[in-house]
Amino acid sequence: MDSFSIVKNLGAGSMGSVDLVRDSNKNLFALKTVTKKIGQVPSKYVSREVEVGKVVKHPNVAAAVQTWEDDKGFYFLMEYIKGLDLITMMEAKDGEPMTESATKDIFVQLLDALAHIHSKKIAHRDIKLDNIMIDFSGKVKLIDFGLCKTGGADECDGRVGSNEYCAPEIYRTKKVYNGYDADIWSTGVVLYALLFGVFPFTSNDCRLMKMGIDVKLDFPPSTVSPAARNLIKKMLTADPKKRISLKKIYQHEWVRK
């Protein structure tokens, strides 16, 4: 830490604070700090994020440069992405939907990131607009693996993630769920939000899903194409066994066009 100077605070991730730092050569990085406090951060999440940094190397995933720890905390030095997260970008547009063309460009890059981490037996489990960065050249970067599941995610337990993005099966806390399938649901929520400017499910909808009640997926009035709506329906299928797979998403007509 001594070789870096803090430029400014960038905010807080799911498991710690993030600062913009500069090294002695004036290179900029994002430094995530997880303070060591008993009961605050389960060590398994820290070790998972360290593991991800070692095995995930992909242009659409924020690169981990270095990790270390001291008596005060754990530190993750990441590439600095000059851009915005998607939630900030949408808020700057006052919730105005993106065009299908621009959305598809973001979506396909996100798919590529997802395909890569799944191939490494990692489920992100916190995919949301806040954790997707886009730089000023249009490059998409998936960030924040603090809640991920490594070493295979066919059987996950515990409710993690934000309500608006959580797959219905995650609410069934007494059952294990497939983390890869849950990632597809969350990515479907992101796709819906980009195309329609709102979330597919309200707070009340999420409450009903927590109770095991099926909620009907509706679309607001829009010129969004039938093909895009069809893909969203397949991604937001409540039964994970009937939900579209990543492979079939790539083959879907809206993605292939």
C-alpha positions in Angstrom: 0.0 0.0 0.0 3.0 2.3 0.7 3.8 2.6 -3.0 0.3 3.8 -3.9 -1.3 7.2 -3.3 -5.1 7.6 -3.1 -6.5 9.9 -5.7 -10.2 9.7 -4.7 -12.8 7.3 -3.4 -14.8 5.5 -6.1 -17.5 4.1 -3.8 -18.2 0.8 -2.1 -18.5 -2.7 -3.6 -20.4 -5.5 -2.0 -17.5 -6.5 0.2 -15.5 -3.3 0.7 -14.5 0.2 -0.3 -12.9 1.1 -3.7 -10.4 3.9 -4.2 -8.7 5.3 -7.3 -4.9 5.0 -6.6 -1.8 6.0 -8.5 1.6 4.2 -8.4 5.0 5.8 -8.5 4.9 5.7 -12.3 1.6 7.6 -12.3 -0.4 4.6 -13.5 -4.0 4.5 -12.2 -5.6 1.5 -10.6 -8.7 0.7 -8.7 -7.9 -0.6 -5.2 -10.5 -2.5 -3.3 -10.0 -2.8 0.4 -11.7 -5.3 2.7 -11.1 -4.4 6.3 -10.3 -7.2 8.7 -13.1 -7.0 11.3 -14.4 -10.0 13.2 -17.9 -10.9 11.9 -17.8 -8.4 9.1 -16.5 -10.3 6.1 -16.6 -14.1 5.8 -13.1 -15.2 4.9 -14.5 -17.5 2.2 -15.6 -14.5 0.1 -12.2 -12.9 0.3 -10.5 -16.2 -0.7 -12.9 -16.6 -3.6 -12.2 -13.2 -5.0 -8.5 -13.9 -4.8 -9.0 -17.2 -6.6 -11.0 -15.4 -9.4 -8.2 -13.0 -9.9 -5.8 -15.9 -10.5 -7.9 -17.9 -13.0 -10.1 -15.4 -14.9 -8.4 -13.6 -17.8 -10.8 -12.1 -20.2 -11.2 -8.7 -22.0 -14.8 -8.4 -20.6 -13.8 -9.0 -17.0 -12.0 -6.4 -14.9 -8.4 -7.6 -14.6 -6.9 -8.3 -11.2 -3.4 -7.0 -11.1 -2.3 -7.9 -7.6 -3.6 -9.1 -4.2 -2.1 -8.8 -0.7 -3.0 -8.5 2.9 -1.7 -7.0 6.1 -2.9 -6.8 9.7 -5.6 -4.3 8.7 -7.2 -5.8 5.7 -7.2 -7.5 2.3 -6.3 -5.5 -0.8 -7.3 -6.1 -4.5 -5.5 -4.0 -7.1 -7.6 -4.0 -10.2 -7.4 -2.3 -13.6 -9.0 1.2 -13.6 -11.9 1.4 -16.0 -12.4 4.9 -17.4 -16.1 4.9 -17.8 -19.4 4.3 -16.0 -21.4 1.5 -14.5 -24.6 0.8 -16.3 -26.9 1.9 -13.4 -25.1 5.4 -13.4 -25.4 5.5 -17.2 -29.1 4.7 -17.1 -29.7 7.3 -14.3 -27.9 9.9 -16.4 -30.4 9.2 -19.2 -33.3 9.5 -16.7 -34.3 5.9 -17.3 -34.6 6.3 -21.1 -34.2 2.9 -22.7 -31.3 2.1 -24.9 -31.6 1.2 -28.6 -31.6 -2.5 -29.4 -28.4 -2.1 -31.4 -26.6 -0.5 -28.4 -28.1 -2.9 -26.0 -27.1 -5.9 -28.1 -23.5 -4.7 -28.2 -23.4 -4.6 -24.4 -25.3 -7.8 -24.0 -23.1 -9.9 -26.2 -20.0 -8.7 -24.4 -21.6 -9.6 -21.1 -22.5 -13.0 -22.5 -18.8 -13.5 -23.4 -17.8 -12.6 -19.9 -20.4 -15.0 -18.5 -19.3 -17.8 -20.8 -15.7 -17.4 -19.7 -16.3 -17.4 -16.0 -18.7 -20.3 -16.2 -16.1 -22.3 -18.2 -13.8 -21.7 -15.1 -16.5 -23.2 -12.9 -17.4 -19.7 -11.4 -20.9 -18.3 -11.0 -20.9 -14.5 -10.4 -24.2 -14.5 -8.3 -24.4 -10.7 -8.2 -24.9 -9.7 -11.9 -26.6 -6.3 -12.0 -26.3 -2.9 -13.7 -24.1 -1.7 -10.9 -21.5 -4.4 -11.5 -21.2 -3.9 -15.3 -18.9 -1.2 -16.4 -18.6 0.3 -19.8 -15.6 2.4 -20.8 -15.6 5.3 -23.2 -14.6 3.1 -26.1 -17.7 0.9 -25.5 -15.8 -2.0 -23.9 -17.9 -3.9 -21.2 -16.3 -5.1 -18.0 -17.9 -7.4 -15.4 -16.7 -6.4 -11.9 -17.1 -7.3 -8.2 -16.8 -11.1 -7.6 -17.2 -10.7 -3.8 -20.3 -13.0 -3.8 -19.2 -15.5 -6.4 -19.2 -19.3 -6.1 -16.0 -21.0 -7.3 -15.0 -24.6 -7.8 -18.3 -25.5 -9.5 -21.7 -23.8 -8.9 -24.2 -26.6 -9.7 -25.2 -26.6 -6.1 -25.3 -23.2 -4.4 -26.9 -22.3 -1.1 -27.6 -19.1 0.7 -29.5 -16.0 -0.6 -27.1 -13.6 -2.2 -27.5 -10.7 -4.6 -30.0 -7.8 -4.9 -33.8 -8.5 -4.8 -34.5 -7.1 -8.3 -32.0 -9.4 -9.9 -32.5 -12.6 -7.9 -33.8 -15.7 -9.6 -36.9 -17.2 -7.8 -35.0 -20.4 -6.8 -32.6 -18.3 -4.7 -35.5 -17.3 -2.4 -36.1 -21.0 -1.5 -33.4 -20.9 1.1 -33.9 -24.6 2.1 -33.0 -25.8 -1.3 -29.7 -25.7 -3.3 -29.8 -24.0 -6.6 -27.7 -23.8 -9.8 -25.6 -20.7 -9.8 -25.1 -20.7 -13.5 -28.8 -20.7 -14.1 -29.3 -17.9 -11.6 -26.7 -15.8 -13.5 -28.7 -16.2 -16.7 -31.9 -14.9 -14.9 -29.9 -11.9 -13.5 -28.6 -11.2 -17.0 -32.1 -11.3 -18.3 -33.1 -8.7 -15.8 -30.2 -6.5 -17.1 -31.4 -7.0 -20.7 -34.9 -6.0 -19.8 -33.8 -2.9 -17.9 -31.6 -1.7 -20.8 -34.4 -2.2 -23.4 -37.3 -0.9 -21.4 -35.7 1.5 -18.8 -37.4 -0.2 -15.9 -37.0 -3.4 -14.0 -39.2 -6.4 -15.0 -40.4 -7.0 -11.4 -41.5 -4.6 -8.7 -40.7 -4.8 -5.0 -44.1 -6.5 -4.5 -43.4 -9.0 -7.3 -40.1 -9.9 -5.5 -42.0 -10.3 -2.2 -44.5 -12.7 -3.9 -41.6 -14.7 -5.4 -40.1 -15.0 -2.0 -43.4 -16.6 -1.0 -43.1 -19.1 -3.9 -45.8 -17.4 -5.9 -45.4 -17.2 -9.6 -45.3 -13.7 -11.1 -46.4 -12.9 -14.7 -43.8 -11.2 -16.8 -45.2 -8.1 -18.6 -43.7 -5.6 -21.0 -44.5 -1.9 -21.1 -45.6 -0.3 -24.4 -42.5 -0.1 -26.6 -41.1 -0.7 -30.1 -38.8 -3.4 -28.8 -38.8 -6.3 -31.3 -40.7 -9.5 -30.7 -37.3 -11.4 -30.9 -35.9 -9.5 -28.0 -39.0 -10.0 -26.0 -38.9 -13.7 -26.7 -35.3 -14.0 -25.5 -36.1 -12.1 -22.3 -39.1 -14.5 -21.7 -36.8 -17.5 -22.1 -34.2 -16.0 -19.7 -36.8 -15.0 -17.1 -38.5 -18.4 -17.0 -39.2 -19.1 -13.3 -38.4 -22.8 -13.6 -34.6 -23.0 -13.9 -34.9 -26.4 -15.6 -36.9 -24.8 -18.4 -34.8 -21.6 -18.5 -32.7 -21.0 -21.7 -29.1 -22.1 -21.5 -26.1 -19.9 -22.3 -25.4 -22.0 -25.4 -28.9 -21.5 -26.7 -28.8 -17.7 -26.0 -25.9 -17.5 -28.4 -28.0 -19.3 -30.9 -31.1 -17.2 -30.4 -32.2 -15.2 -33.4 -32.0 -11.8 -31.7 -28.3 -12.4 -30.8 -27.4 -13.9 -34.2 -28.9 -11.1 -36.3 
